[in-house]
Each structure stands twice: as C-alpha cells, then as structure tokens.
Amino acid sequence: MNMLAIVGSLRKNSYNLRLAKTIRERFGGEFDLRIADIGSLPHFNEDLEDGPPESVRTFRREIAAADGVFIITPEYNWSVPGVLKNALDWASRDDRPLDGKPVMVMGASNGVIGTLRCQLHLRQVLSSGGIQADVLPPAGNEVLIRSAGNKFNGEDGLLTDEKSLKSLDRKIGNFLGEIRKREA
Ligand SMILES: Cc1cc2nc3c(=O)[nH]c(=O)nc-3n(C[C@H](O)[C@H](O)[C@H](O)COP(=O)(O)O)c2cc1C
C-alpha cells in the first residue's frame, strides 16, 4: 500500500511530524508512507488555478496515487492551522483528488484535550462539497495525543509512550481494514 501523510505543522521538531515519522517506521512492513511538502504550496489564489505551480500539481498527484491519507495536525486557536487549510483548499479544486479518498485524522498537542476542537472543524471541512473525503468515523478511532511533551523521545525523537502506540496500532489497523474492504 502507498499512503500519504499531510502534516499541519511546518515546525522542524513538530510533534505531529514526529508522529508521521513514527507511523512510517512502525508500519513500514505494511505500507510506504510519503510525507507531503505542504510548506512549498503557494497561498491559494484563484488567479493561479489555470496554470498552478509544480508544487500544487505534485501535491494533487501524491493524493491521487495514495491508497489512503493521514492528516496529522496540531490545533491552532481552536481550529485547523492555516497552512493545512491552504493545502486542503488546493486539493478541493481541479481534479479534486480527495473526493472519496480514505482519510484518517489525528493530532498531537501539549494541551489536555489533544487537538479535539481542530479535529471537529477539520471533519467539517473534509465533508464539504469540494472535498468529500471518505473519513474514518471517529467512534473508537480518534487519535488525540495529549501532553505530547511527555510522550515523545527527547527534542526530536519518535513517539515512545506505550499506551499511545498500542492505541495507534489498533486504530490504524481499523483504517487499513476499511481501505482493504473498499479495494476488495
Ligand atoms: C498560533 C498557535 C495557536 C495555538 N493554539 C492552540 C490551541 O488552540 N490548542 C492547543 O491545544 N494548542 C495550541 N497551540 C499549541 C500547539 O499545540 C503546540 O505549539 C504544538 O506543539 C504544535 O504542534 P507541532 O509540535 O506539531 O508543531 C497553538 C500554537 C500556536 C503556534
């Protein structure tokens, strides 16, 4: 399987990027995980739509080629970080590669409720007319890594908290099961 991660933080030592890298390492035997470079996308502008830059075309191609997409994001001001919303706006136009695409939402933050408010807004965006992604239902599948500072290895390491890893294994297993059902 080929999977894509869209990470909603551009920070070098981002917990969310490190969560994507944890998944890439942990599930290496089950799928290849590419991490999209959403920092290279320009600000969305309808004037650019006729001849979008290569970064936009690459991003759309990566989504189209993936069996499933992980959106792994922090919460900014109770909502979706602008850089992620910008990427989703690009994906919502032209060939609209997220339409029907299996998507799993997850996030890490230092707060006590993880990224719950962001995820609620994000699910709303993902169900909009231009996107219509096939999002894994939240019941039993929410990945909200709270108090992230205590759960990752050092300043730049992977997720090491055993309880979080066990829960991640089960929920990603559910996601892969849903994708296989659709592809059968
Ligand atoms: C502009 C901004 C707004 C933030 N708003 C929230 C918030 O609403 N809720 C929250 O839990 N954390 C908030 N945070 C803290 C982030 O959760 C924290 O910086 C986190 O480490 C960012 O994710 P990253 O490590 O993947 O970059 C905010 C941080 C920034 C920079």
The ligand as an SDF file (V2000), in Angstrom:
LIG
                    3D

 31 33  0  0  0  0  0  0  0  0999 V2000
   -0.6310   30.0260   16.6990 C   0  0  0  0  0  0  0  0  0  0  0  0
   -0.7770   28.9100   17.6860 C   0  0  0  0  0  0  0  0  0  0  0  0
   -2.0280   28.6060   18.2190 C   0  0  0  0  0  0  0  0  0  0  0  0
   -2.1710   27.5220   19.0980 C   0  0  0  0  0  0  0  0  0  0  0  0
   -3.4170   27.1980   19.5410 N   0  0  0  0  0  0  0  0  0  0  0  0
   -3.5840   26.0460   20.2440 C   0  0  0  0  0  0  0  0  0  0  0  0
   -4.8860   25.5760   20.5510 C   0  0  0  0  0  0  0  0  0  0  0  0
   -5.8930   26.1800   20.2060 O   0  0  0  0  0  0  0  0  0  0  0  0
   -4.9960   24.3980   21.2230 N   0  0  0  0  0  0  0  0  0  0  0  0
   -3.8890   23.6560   21.5910 C   0  0  0  0  0  0  0  0  0  0  0  0
   -4.0310   22.5660   22.1800 O   0  0  0  0  0  0  0  0  0  0  0  0
   -2.6380   24.1000   21.3560 N   0  0  0  0  0  0  0  0  0  0  0  0
   -2.4600   25.2660   20.6720 C   0  0  0  0  0  0  0  0  0  0  0  0
   -1.2020   25.7020   20.3430 N   0  0  0  0  0  0  0  0  0  0  0  0
   -0.0400   24.9620   20.8560 C   0  0  0  0  0  0  0  0  0  0  0  0
    0.3250   23.8110   19.9250 C   0  0  0  0  0  0  0  0  0  0  0  0
   -0.4730   22.6870   20.2710 O   0  0  0  0  0  0  0  0  0  0  0  0
    1.7950   23.4420   20.0750 C   0  0  0  0  0  0  0  0  0  0  0  0
    2.5920   24.5450   19.6480 O   0  0  0  0  0  0  0  0  0  0  0  0
    2.1370   22.2010   19.3040 C   0  0  0  0  0  0  0  0  0  0  0  0
    3.3920   21.7410   19.7050 O   0  0  0  0  0  0  0  0  0  0  0  0
    2.1340   22.4770   17.7930 C   0  0  0  0  0  0  0  0  0  0  0  0
    2.2510   21.2770   17.0990 O   0  0  0  0  0  0  0  0  0  0  0  0
    3.6570   20.8180   16.4610 P   0  0  0  0  0  0  0  0  0  0  0  0
    4.5190   20.3600   17.6170 O   0  0  0  0  0  0  0  0  0  0  0  0
    3.2940   19.6780   15.5710 O   0  0  0  0  0  0  0  0  0  0  0  0
    4.2720   21.9740   15.7460 O   0  0  0  0  0  0  0  0  0  0  0  0
   -1.0310   26.7750   19.4960 C   0  0  0  0  0  0  0  0  0  0  0  0
    0.2310   27.1160   18.9710 C   0  0  0  0  0  0  0  0  0  0  0  0
    0.3500   28.1460   18.0730 C   0  0  0  0  0  0  0  0  0  0  0  0
    1.7190   28.4560   17.4900 C   0  0  0  0  0  0  0  0  0  0  0  0
  1  2  1  0
  2  3  1  0
  2 30  2  0
  3  4  2  0
  4  5  1  0
  4 28  1  0
  5  6  2  0
  6  7  1  0
  6 13  1  0
  7  8  2  0
  7  9  1  0
  9 10  1  0
 10 11  2  0
 10 12  1  0
 12 13  2  0
 13 14  1  0
 14 15  1  0
 14 28  1  0
 15 16  1  0
 16 17  1  0
 16 18  1  0
 18 19  1  0
 18 20  1  0
 20 21  1  0
 20 22  1  0
 22 23  1  0
 23 24  1  0
 24 25  2  0
 24 26  1  0
 24 27  1  0
 28 29  2  0
 29 30  1  0
 30 31  1  0
M  END
$$$$
